Amino acid sequence: MPCKIHGDETANVSSYFKPYIRRIDDGYYDCSFRGYPLQGKNMTVPAGYKGMTFMENKKTDAENKEKNLYCTGTFSHFTYWNYDRIPSKNDALQATLDWVDIAKVLHSSET
């Protein structure tokens, strides 16, 4: 989940936070985030591609406002989470991953 938490305070997290991920079906999972139910599915990055994680370089106000990112890691599998519904072919992420295969066929020179 994309998020940023500004703080380094201590808290008795284990008393209040009981994380879980439960397998509900073949490749599907459920859990919760801040009390909101999430439904997830294992996904694979299309062949020939890599998933990448990035961090933004910290800049002072006097510096250029342009954002600079650097790669912090790569992945080939991930879990895609939806709020309160099982991920499906109708989701934008799945359509995007399907487009990779469609685009390959559309732009191939084979007839």
C-alpha atoms as one frame of an Amber mdcrd trajectory, in Angstrom:
protein
   0.000   0.000   0.000   1.521   3.342  -0.904   1.865   5.440   2.223   4.335
   7.580   4.133   4.356   8.001   7.919   6.255  10.958   9.339   7.183  10.053
  12.891   9.455   7.969  15.047   7.492   7.824  18.298   7.181   4.614  20.282
   3.860   2.829  20.717   2.586  -0.382  22.266   1.653  -1.673  18.818   1.446
  -5.381  19.676  -1.414  -4.708  22.130  -3.600  -3.091  19.481  -2.389  -4.320
  16.108  -3.033  -7.969  15.298  -2.003  -8.363  11.650  -3.257 -11.320   9.656
  -3.498 -12.487   6.070  -5.925 -15.364   5.553  -6.086 -17.520   2.427  -9.731
 -17.703   1.329  -9.465 -19.466  -2.035  -6.918 -20.538  -4.632  -4.588 -17.531
  -4.796  -7.028 -15.184  -2.998  -6.566 -13.648   0.444  -8.267 -11.358   2.922
  -6.935  -9.075   5.633  -7.676  -5.630   7.030  -5.883  -2.292   7.099  -6.898
   0.142   9.849 -10.097  -1.839  10.295 -11.065  -1.797   6.611 -11.437  -5.197
   4.912  -9.161  -5.943   1.970  -9.384  -8.748  -0.590  -6.174  -9.748  -2.369
  -4.832 -11.889  -5.177  -1.314 -13.032  -6.052  -0.187 -11.453  -9.329   2.818
 -12.048 -11.594   4.622  -9.309 -13.498   4.345 -10.077 -17.254   7.262 -11.925
 -18.879   9.969  -9.561 -20.076   9.059  -6.926 -17.453  10.169  -6.181 -13.884
   8.248  -4.612 -11.053  10.317  -1.861  -9.423  10.170   0.115  -6.173  11.483
   3.677  -5.980  12.388   6.308  -3.396  12.481  10.045  -4.001  15.702  11.937
  -3.315  15.286  14.488  -0.527  15.833  18.065  -1.661  15.985  21.412   0.078
  13.644  24.242  -0.950  16.566  26.061  -2.564  17.122  23.177  -4.948  15.337
  22.403  -8.171  11.686  21.310  -7.698  12.190  18.449 -10.177  11.606  15.005
  -8.645  14.442  12.498  -8.788  13.759   8.844  -8.069  16.145   5.980  -7.483
  15.363   2.277  -7.667  15.380   0.486  -4.302  14.382  -2.985  -5.502  12.707
  -5.203  -8.068  10.070  -7.928  -7.899   8.371 -10.459 -10.177   5.328 -11.310
  -8.000   3.099  -9.203  -5.757  -0.255  -9.284  -3.978  -2.872  -6.898  -5.370
  -5.420  -5.683  -2.780  -8.936  -4.316  -3.320 -11.137  -2.709  -0.716 -13.922
  -5.103   0.273 -14.088  -7.109  -2.986 -12.112  -9.870  -4.635  -9.817  -8.631
  -7.437 -11.212  -9.432 -10.885 -10.529  -9.004 -14.621 -12.621  -5.807 -14.433
 -10.051  -4.003 -12.253  -7.837  -1.369 -13.854  -4.632  -3.124 -12.746  -5.656
  -6.423 -14.341  -6.665  -4.606 -17.543  -3.250  -2.914 -17.600  -1.430  -6.235
 -17.250  -3.668  -7.756 -19.951  -2.801  -4.820 -22.242   0.874  -5.883 -22.234
  -0.075  -9.113 -24.050  -2.583  -7.382 -26.336  -0.053  -4.690 -27.318   2.560
  -7.341 -28.123   0.161  -8.994 -30.595  -1.005  -5.683 -32.102   2.543  -4.471
 -32.709   4.037  -7.748 -33.924   5.050  -8.054 -37.567   3.532 -11.539 -37.879
   0.264 -11.912 -39.771
